[in-house]
Amino acid sequence: MPCYFDAVPAKKRSELRNLVEFVPAWLSLRLLGLLPRSGAILVGKLISRLAYVVHGRLRRVGHRNLALAMPDLTARGRRGILKGVFRNIGRLMGEFSQFHKITTENIAGLVEYDGFENYARASERGRGVLMLTGHFGAWELCAFAQGIYGHPLSFLVRPLDNPLLDRMIGRYRELSGNRTINKNRAVKEVLDTLKRGKDVGLLIDVNTLTDQGVFCDFFGMSACSTTGLAVFALRTDAPVVPGFLIWDERSGKHRLVFEPEIPLIRTGDFKEEVILNTARFTKVIEDYVRRYPDQWLWVHKRWQTRPESDTDVYAREETTGTTRSSVNIEFQV
C-alpha cells in the first residue's frame, strides 16, 4: 500500500529531472531484486541505517512526535523506537524488491494470516470490504499478500510527482492482481468497486488537510484525519475490517492480523456520524501504534494540520534539534 503525505502541489517538473530521479531508483530496485530475499532485506536495513544517521530532519520529526505522543519516554527510549522504525523501512524496501518472486506457493513462508475469519465473515455479506489499515510493518506487502492469497484489493494512492517512478511502482504494486485508484478521483471508482462486492483498502493514519478531514483525538492531541473511510462506509454500508501487517521477529515472518468488523455509529446526523466514526477508526490506529511503536511511521508530521488558533507543534526547539524546516516526503518502496 502507498505512503503519501499531503503536500502542496509540485511545480512542473522537467523530463530531465524525472529521468535523473528514475534511473538510480530503477537500478537500485532491480539490483535488490536480483538478491535472495534475506540479502535484499539486509541491504535495505543497511541503507535505512545510513538514512537514520544522515537524515537529521526525519529523526527530529520522529523525536518530536514521540515526545508529543508518549511524553514519559526517555530520550534513549525514543531513539530505540526510531531505530526500529528505520529498520522497518529497510525491511520494507527489501520485501518490495522481491514482489516479482512471490507466488501462491511461497507466500505462506512470508506472510501468515491471523484472524482471517473476521475478514471472510465480513466478505460474505456481498457488499465488499473496506480494509482499515495504516503504515505498519512492510505495509506495501500487506495489500500484496492479500492479492496473492486470492483476495485482491483496490487501494487509494496519491500519484507520485515523477511519472516514471509512478509507473514503475504501480507495476510492482499490481503484480498480485491488486488495483490502484488515484485518490484525487477516487469517489466513483470506490463506490463502483464496492457495488460489485469487491474490496478496497485505505490507509488512514497520515496527516490530511482541513478540507479533507476532521480533527480527532490521537494520543491525546487533535489530529486531522481523513473522512474518506467513514463516508464510504456510511454511504454503502460496506463492513469496515481493520487489517495490519506486523513483523514477528521470533518466526521471521509477517502476520497479517484482521480484527472483527467495526460496527458503524448511526445517529441520524450524517456529519456527526462521519466525525464519530472517523474518531473510532483513528482510535484503532492508536491502539496498534501503542502495541507496536517501532513498526509505525513516526517520521511523518502527523499533527502538522492544526485547528485554528493552535500553534505549530513542529516549530518548537527540542533537545534533538529544531523542526522548523518543512518536510514533504514520500517513501516510494
N, C-alpha and C positions, 0 to 999 in steps of 0.2 A: 504494500500500500504506500501511497505517496506521503511525502512530508512537505507540506507547503506552509510558508509563513506569509500572512497578509502583508503586503507592502505596496508602496506607490508604484504605478506602472513604470516599467523601464523605458528609457528613451530608445528611439530607433537604433537598432544595432547594425553594424556593418557586416557584410559577408565574411570579411577577413577576420574580424573578432570572433564570429561564430566558429570559423574553421580552426583558429588558434586554440580556442577552448575545447573543441570537439576532439581533435587529433590525440592529445595526451590522455583524455578521458577514455576514448575508444581503445587506445593502445593498452592502457592500464587494465581495463576491464577484460580485454582479450587475453592478456598475459596471465592475469589472475585465473581466468577460466581454463587455461592450459594446465594449471597446477591441480594436484589432488585436493579434495575439499579441506583436509587438515592443513595443507600448505597454504591454501588461499586464505583461510581464517587466520593463520599465524602471520602472514604478511599484512593482512588487514589490520590486525592488532598492532603490529609494529608501526604502520602508517598512523593509526589513531593515537598511539603513544607519542609519536612525534608531534602530531597535531595538538595534543594536550600541552606539550612543552612550549610550542611556538605560538599557539593561538590564544594570546592573553585575553582578548575580548570575550571569547566564549567562556573561558574559565571564570572571568569576573561576573558574567551574566549568571553562570551556574551557582557561584558562591552567593550572589545576591538573592537568587530565587530560593536557595536552601535556607538562607538567613531569614527570609520572609515567611517561608512555609514551616520551617522547623527551627524556631529560634533557640531551642535548648541544645542544638547540636554544637559541638566544639568546632573550631577551625579544622582540626585534624579529622573530625568526623565528616565534615563537608568535603574535604579533599579526598577522603576514601570513597565516598559516593561518586564524586565526579570522575575519579579514575575508572571506576566501574562503568560509568556512562560512556566514556571514550572507548573502553574495551568492548562494550556492547555495540558501538557504532562500527568498530573494526570487524567484529563478528558479522554484522550485517553486510558489510562490504564483501567479505569473503563468501558468504552464502549467496548473495545476489549474483556474483560472478559464475556460480555453479548452476544457475537455473536451467541451462540447456541440458544438463546431465540428469535432472530429476525426473523420475518416471513413477508410474503406479507400482512398479516392482520394488523400488528402493525408498519411497517416501517414508515408510514406517520406520526406517532407520534414522530418519532426520527429525520427523515430527510425529508425536503421539497425541491422540485425542484424549481429552479429559472432560467428561460431561457432554459428549456429543448428543446424548439422548435429549438434552434440552433444546438443541438446535433442530434435531429431527422432529420433535414433538411440535415445535412452532411451524416448521415447514409443512407439516401435514394439513394445516389449515388452508393451504392453497392460495394465500394472499401474498406470497413472497415473504422473505425475512429481511428485516433491517438489522444489520450487524453493527452494534455499537463497539467501537474499538478505538485504539489510540496508538501513540508512538512508543510501544513497548517491545523490548527484545528486538529480534530481527523482523520488524513489522512488515517489510516487503514480503517476507516468506509466509506471513500469516495468511494473506489472501491467496498467494501462490499455492500453498498447500491445499487450501480448500478446493481449488480448481483441479489439482492433481487427484485428490481424493474423490472427484466426481461431483462436487458441489460448487460450480463456478459462480463467481461474483461479478457484478458490475460495481465499480467503485469510482468515487469522485476524485479528480486530480486537478490541480492548477497547472496548466501547461507551462513548461519551462520557457524562460525568455529566449533560450537558444534553440531554434527549431531542429537543428541537427541532433543535439543531445536529447531533445524531447522525443524524437522518433526512435532513437536508439533505446532509451529507457523504456519507452512504450512497447517496443518489440519484446524486450525481456519480460516485462510485466504480463504480457498476454500469451506467453508460451504455454501456460497451463489451461488455456481456454477462458481466462477472465477477460473482461472488457472494461476499458477506461471510459469515463464520462467527464467531459470538460465541465468543471464546477461552475463556470460562468454561464453555461447554457444547460443546466442540469435538470430543471424542474420537469419539463415534458418527458425527457428520457427516463428519469427515475420513476415517474408516475406510470409510464407505459411499461417499464420493466416489472414493476410490482403488479400491475394489472395482469400481466402474463404469468404471474406466480413465480417470477424469478427473484433472486436475492441481490441486495445492494449493501455494500459496506461503506461506512462513514467514520472517518477519524475526527473526533470532536474535542480533542484536548489541546488545541492551539489557540492563541490569541486571535480574535477577529475584530473587525471594525464595528462601530456602534450601529451602523445602518444594516449590519448583517447578523447581529447577535443581541443578547440581553445579558445583564450583569447577574451573576450567580456567585454564591459563596464557594470558594475554592481554597482550602487551607485557611479559613478564617478571613479571607480578603475577597473583595469583589473582583471577579474576573469576567471579561466579556467573552461569552461562549456562543457558538453558532446555534441558531434555532432550527437549522435545516432538518435534523433528525426528528425533532418534536413535531414540526409542521408536517413532514411526510407521514409520520405515524398517525397523527390525529386525522389527517385527510383521508388516509387509506385503510386505517385500522390494521395495518401490517404489524405483526409482532416484532418487538424490539428485543434482541438477544445479545447480551454482552459476550464478546469473544476476544481473548488476549493471548498472544504468543509469548510464553515465558521460558527463558533458558533455564534448564535444570543441570547444574554443574555435576551432580552425582551420576546421572545417567548419560551425560554428554549429548542429550537430545533437547529439542524444544517441546514444550507442552502447549497444545492449542486448547485453552480452557474455555468452556462455554458455561455461562451461568444461566439459571432459569430466566424465562421471559419476564420482562419488567412490565407490570400492569400500568396502563396509562391512567393518569388522573383526569377525570372529567368533571367540570364544574358548570358547564353551560356557557361560560365566557371564554371564547377561543383565545384571546390574547392572554388571559390569565392561565389557561391550560398550557400554552406554549412556554410561559415563564416557569410554571411549576414543574413541568416535565423536563425542561432543559436543566433545571436545578437538580432534579432527581438523577438524570443521566450524568451530570457533572460529578455528583457525589460518588457514583460508581467508579469513575476515573480516579478520584481522590483515594478511594479505598484501595485500589490496586497500586497506586503510586506509593502509598504508605507501606504496603506489604513488600513491594519490590522497588525500593527507591533508586537502586543503581541500574535499573533497566528502563528508566523513563528519561525523556529528553529534557533534562533540566537546563540545557544551554539555549533554550528558546525563551524570549521575553513574554512569558505567559500573562503577566499583569501590565503590559505596556499600555493598552487602551484603558483609560481611567474615566470614572464618572466625572461629570462637570464639577469644577472647583477642587478636585483632587490633584495633588502634586504628582509629578513623575517619580515613581518609586525607583527608577533606574538612574536618576540624576544625582543620587547621593554618593558621597565619597565613602568607600568601605576600606577596611584594613587590607583587602586584597587588591585595591586599586579603584579607579573611577570607572563608571559605566556610562559616561556622558555620550560617547560616540554611538551613533545609530548602527544597529546590526541587522542586516537583511540577508538571510542565508537560506540555502536550500541544500539539504542532504540528498544528493541525487542517486545514491545507492544505499 
